[in-house]
Structures are given as C-alpha cells and as structure tokens.
Amino acid sequence: MGVVAEVWVNGKPAGTRVWLPFAFDITDLVKPGKNTVKILVTNTMENERAVDNRARKLPRLAHSGLIGPVSIRAGAPVATR
C-alpha cells in the first residue's frame, strides 16, 4: 500500500498506522457533543516522481491518499496491533 495514516481527535494524537487496518481506538479522545477529527495521509514518493518528463507513469500509479469510506463506529475497541 505504501501510505501512512495519522489521526488526531480534538487536537490530540490517536495514532499512526503504516499498514492495514487503518483503525484507531478513539474512545478516550472523544467527548459529548461536537468533536474534531483530523486525518493526515502521507503518500509514497511514487506520486512525486511521476511528474514532468515522467508523467507517462501516471496512468499506472495505484490509487493512494484518503480513499473511503471513513467511518466512526461505537462498540468494542479495535485491535490495533
């Protein structure tokens, strides 16, 4: 896959994942009412290298970035290891 996902909830880090599943237990970070969730996805350098005179590589690149669906579910904590 080659991407890194980093999640923040209400300004506090929920964790970083470098492989599937990109799941985070945010139980201790959420509060009643409005919450803010920030998801930062870092792609591989393959995307960066497919520019200028190497743009012909673009059609062959795998999809990357934040590809949904993204969901928040109530229930048992997720296995993060």
FIDOTOR-140724 format. One line per 5 residues: number of its first residue (from 1); their letters; for each residue x, y, z of C-alpha. Coordinates in Angstrom, 3 decimals, padded with zeros to 6 digits. Layout:
BEGIN
NUM	a	X/Y/Z ~ ...
// end
This chain:
BEGIN
1	mgvva	000.000/000.000/000.000 ~ 002.772/002.440/000.889 ~ 000.847/005.154/002.726 ~ 000.838/006.355/006.314 ~ -002.354/007.407/008.113
6	evwvn	-002.207/009.657/011.161 ~ -005.357/010.538/013.126 ~ -005.952/013.355/015.590 ~ -009.115/013.821/017.666 ~ -009.814/017.128/019.394
11	gkpag	-006.196/018.163/018.892 ~ -004.744/015.006/020.459 ~ -002.998/012.188/018.560 ~ -004.982/008.958/018.182 ~ -002.128/007.140/016.467
16	trvwl	-000.269/006.407/013.264 ~ -000.628/003.354/011.012 ~ 001.631/002.286/008.163 ~ -000.402/-000.758/007.062 ~ -003.921/-002.145/007.121
21	pfafd	-006.116/-001.981/009.025 ~ -006.080/001.784/009.366 ~ -008.205/001.563/012.517 ~ -007.870/003.622/015.696 ~ -009.472/003.351/019.124
26	itdlv	-010.526/006.936/019.900 ~ -012.620/006.118/022.974 ~ -010.514/008.197/025.358 ~ -010.316/011.165/022.980 ~ -013.967/011.851/022.157
31	kpgkn	-016.269/013.948/024.291 ~ -020.021/014.522/024.379 ~ -021.141/016.982/021.720 ~ -019.027/018.270/018.862 ~ -015.650/016.638/018.156
36	tvkil	-012.966/017.397/015.592 ~ -011.262/014.578/013.677 ~ -008.207/015.233/011.505 ~ -006.833/012.530/009.208 ~ -003.422/013.072/007.647
41	vtntm	-002.410/010.691/004.854 ~ 001.134/010.661/003.518 ~ 001.595/009.031/000.122 ~ 004.661/007.332/-001.247 ~ 007.243/009.166/-003.310
46	enera	005.971/007.302/-006.374 ~ 003.419/010.085/-006.918 ~ 006.081/012.755/-006.659 ~ 008.321/011.019/-009.168 ~ 005.558/010.787/-011.783
51	vdnra	005.792/014.430/-012.858 ~ 007.492/016.419/-015.586 ~ 009.111/014.128/-018.149 ~ 007.873/011.002/-016.301 ~ 004.178/011.920/-016.429
56	rklpr	003.541/008.874/-018.622 ~ 003.717/006.860/-015.370 ~ 000.557/008.498/-014.012 ~ -001.962/006.049/-015.544 ~ -000.099/003.121/-013.940
61	lahsg	000.029/004.511/-010.393 ~ -002.044/002.773/-007.758 ~ -004.740/004.845/-006.076 ~ -003.447/006.460/-002.926 ~ -004.430/009.052/-000.396
66	ligpv	-007.627/009.127/001.642 ~ -009.826/006.582/-000.099 ~ -013.076/006.000/001.773 ~ -015.237/005.092/003.261 ~ -014.189/006.651/006.542
71	sirag	-016.415/005.799/009.483 ~ -016.606/006.175/013.236 ~ -018.289/003.267/014.972 ~ -019.383/002.771/018.549 ~ -018.695/-000.614/020.015
76	apvat	-015.849/-002.804/021.152 ~ -012.352/-001.291/020.881 ~ -010.493/-002.070/017.665 ~ -007.488/-004.359/017.573 ~ -004.585/-002.023/016.827
81	r	-001.704/-004.486/016.869
// end
